[in-house]
Amino acid sequence: MNTRSANKSDLPAISIILNETELFPSELLEDMIQPFFEDENNHEKWFVCEDDARTVVGFGYCRAEPFTEGTWNLLAIGVRTAQQGKGFGATLIRHIERALSNERLLMVETSGLDGFEKTRMFYIKCGYDLVATIPEYWTENDDKVIFCKKLN
């Protein structure tokens, strides 16, 4: 496994991951990632995780929270469905935490729906604390669940 910063040649692989995981529409990817490629000081980070054949099988996207000191939000992390459960997600999240080791907090927001139980358990397994639940945030009967981890 190898983790590194994303580059433009990774966009097709990230699009495949987005289509498989349905994190957000892959059509939004190019506009979302463009500031990362254009300005290295834009307070966003995109990472990818490769398998042993150097095929991109996962990605992560985080950004600094405005008006905070050292707080970052992990907005997306996804792994190809065939590769889930093999440690790629945990490797990727550890890499992100190391890349942000001089920062203070990393937050993660997800859904409270039953279909996201594995996702919530993943964050707990990675050492994140459940810090808040906002009822019916996303839609009726779909709570926003917020996890946080102190980085330094």
N, C-alpha and C positions, 0 to 999 in steps of 0.2 A: 504494500500500500504506500502511496505517495500523496502528500497534500501540498498544495502550492496556491499562489495567487492565480486567479483566472486570467486568461488572455482571450483575444478576439477569436482565435481559432477554436475555442471551447464552446462558442455559442450554439452550434448545432447539437452538441451532446447535452448541454444544459436544457435546450428546448425539448429534447427527448425525455429527459427527467421530468420536466414540467408537465409534459403531456401524459406521462405515466402516473404521476403523483397528484396531478390536478391542484398543485399549490396555488398557482395563479395562471391565467392564460399565457401561453408561450408567446403570443403576439406582442405582449407588453415587454418582453425581455430586452430587446434591443434599446428601447428608450430608457428603461430602468438602469441598465448597466453602462450606458454611454458616459455619464459623468465620471464613473470610476476610471474609464480609459482616458478621458480627456484631462483630468486634474487629479494628481496623486494626493492632493491636500483637501479633497472634497468631503472627508469624514465618512466615507463608505468603504467597505471592504467586501470583495467577492473572492471566494476560494473554491477550489475543486479538489476532489479526491479521485485518485486513479487506482485501478487494480494493477496486478503484477504485469499485465500486458500493456500498461500505460493508456488504457481506455478510461475516459472520464465516466465514473459511475455515481458521483455525488457532487453536490455543490452547497455552499452556504453563503448567505448574504446578510450583512449587518451594517448598522450605521450608528453614529453617535446621536444621542438624544439631544435635541436643541435645548438650550437654557439649563443644562445640567453640567456638573463637573465629573467627567469620567464615567458616565453612564452610557452604555451601548445597548441596542436592541437587536436581537437576532431575528430578523424578519422572515427568513426562509432558510430551511435546511431540507434537502431532499436526496434520496438515494434511489437508483433504479430499482424497480420492484423485484426483479430477480436477484438483486444483490442485498436486499434488506435482511437484517438479522445476522449479517456476517462481520459486523464490526466497523463497517465503513462510516456509519453515522457517528459512532463514538469517537473514531479516529478524527473525523472532520471537526467535531465539536471541541475536542482537546486541542487541535491545531488552532482553532479560532480563539480559544481561551489563552493559549500561549501568545498569539499575535496581539492580543489585547492585555497582556500581563501588566502593563504599566497603567492600565485604566482601573476603575473602581468596581463597577457592577456590569453584569451582562443579564439583561432581561429577555424573556421569551414569552410570547403570548400565543395561546392556542384555544381550541374550542372545547366546550364541556360536553359535547355530544358523545354518545357511547362509542361511535366509530373512531374517536380520537383517544380512546383509553390507552392503546399501545404508545401513542405519542406522549401522553402525559407520564406514563410509566418510564419511558425512555429518559425524559428530563430528570425525573427523580433518581433513576439509576446513575445518571451522570452527575449527581450531586447538587441539583437545583432544588430550591425550596419553593413550595407553593405559598405565595404571599398574598394572593387576592383572587377573588372570583366576583365578576360583575354580572349579575343576573340578566339574561336576555339581551346581552350586548350585540351579538352578531345578528340574531333574528329572534323571534318569539321561541322560547324554550332552548335557546342556544347561548349558553353563558361564555363569557370571555374568562379564561383561566390564565393567570399570570404567574410565572416562575422567575426566580432571580438567583444569581450566584455571585458572591463576592469574589473578585479576581485577585486582589492584592492584600 
